[in-house]
Amino acid sequence: MMKNRRLSRSISDASWSEFRRQIEYKLKWIGSKLVLANRFFPSSKMCSNCGILKEDLKLSDRVFECKICGLEIDRDLNASINLRSLAVSSTVIACGEIVRPKVALAT
């Protein structure tokens, strides 16, 4: 069914939406909250140390190397640290405002 161009999108969307629904249900049941990252959140391209975006990062680059702060880290580990920071920052409130990580562009 996934090879059928007309059906594949509907089938894959349905399964992911059911997965998300189940996760939300179970988290609500235990009193937790699901934090979703925007589809275009640059988790792989952002330095987890200084927050600079590396626009020229290719999918074949498996090590993230920041030219600003010198951080060298596995690309997937860097992305997971950035996603964890996003989740923490979306749940922490400071002086009545939600704290978000600052993102700067590398030149």
RAHUCOR-V581188 format. One record per pair of residues at least 12 apart in sequence whose ideal C-beta (glycine too) atoms are under 10 Angstrom apart, sorted by the first residue. I is the first residue (numbers start at 1). J is the second residue. D is the distance in whole Angstrom. If there is no record, write none. Layout:
i={I,I}
j={J,J}
d={D,D}
//
This chain:
i={20,20,24,32,33,33,33,34,35,35,35,35,35,35,35,35,36,36,36,37,37,37,37,37,37,38,41,41,41,41,41,42,42,42,42,42,42,43,43,43,43,43,43,43,43,43,43,43,44,44,44,44,44,44,44,44,44,44,44,45,45,45,45,45,45,45,45,46,46,46,46,46,46,46,46,46,46,46,46,47,47,47,47,47,47,47,47,47,47,47,47,47,47,47,48,48,48,48,48,48,48,48,48,48,48,48,48,48,48,49,49,49,49,49,49,49,49,49,50,50,50,50,50,50,50,50,51,51,51,51,51,51,51,51,51,51,52,52,52,52,52,52,52,52,52,52,53,53,53,53,54,54,54,54,54,54,55,55,55,56,57,57,59,60,61,62,62,62,63,63,63,64,64,64,64,64,65,66,66,67,67,68,68,68,82,82,85,85,86,86,88,89}
j={34,36,36,91,87,90,91,87,83,84,86,87,88,89,90,91,86,87,90,79,82,83,86,87,90,86,79,82,83,86,103,54,55,57,79,82,103,75,76,78,79,80,81,82,83,84,85,86,57,59,61,64,75,76,78,79,80,82,83,57,64,75,78,79,82,103,106,64,66,78,79,81,82,85,86,101,103,104,106,64,65,66,67,68,69,70,71,73,78,81,82,103,104,106,64,66,69,71,73,77,78,79,80,81,82,83,84,85,101,64,66,68,69,70,71,73,78,81,66,68,69,70,71,102,104,106,66,68,69,82,85,101,102,103,104,106,66,67,68,69,71,103,104,105,106,107,103,104,105,106,66,67,68,78,105,106,105,106,107,106,75,78,75,75,75,74,75,76,75,77,78,76,77,78,79,82,78,78,106,106,107,104,106,107,101,103,100,101,100,101,101,101}
d={8,8,10,10,9,9,7,9,9,10,7,4,9,9,5,7,9,9,9,10,9,6,6,8,9,9,10,8,8,7,10,9,9,9,9,8,7,10,10,8,4,8,9,4,5,10,9,8,6,9,9,7,6,8,7,4,10,8,10,5,8,9,9,9,9,10,9,9,10,8,8,9,5,9,10,8,6,9,10,7,9,4,9,7,6,10,6,9,7,10,9,10,9,8,8,9,10,7,7,8,5,8,9,4,5,10,9,7,10,10,6,9,5,9,4,8,9,9,6,5,4,9,7,10,8,9,10,9,9,9,9,6,6,6,6,10,6,8,5,8,10,8,5,7,4,9,6,7,5,6,7,8,9,10,9,6,7,7,10,9,8,10,9,10,6,7,5,8,6,10,9,9,8,4,8,10,10,9,8,7,10,9,6,9,8,10,10,6,8,7,9,6}
//
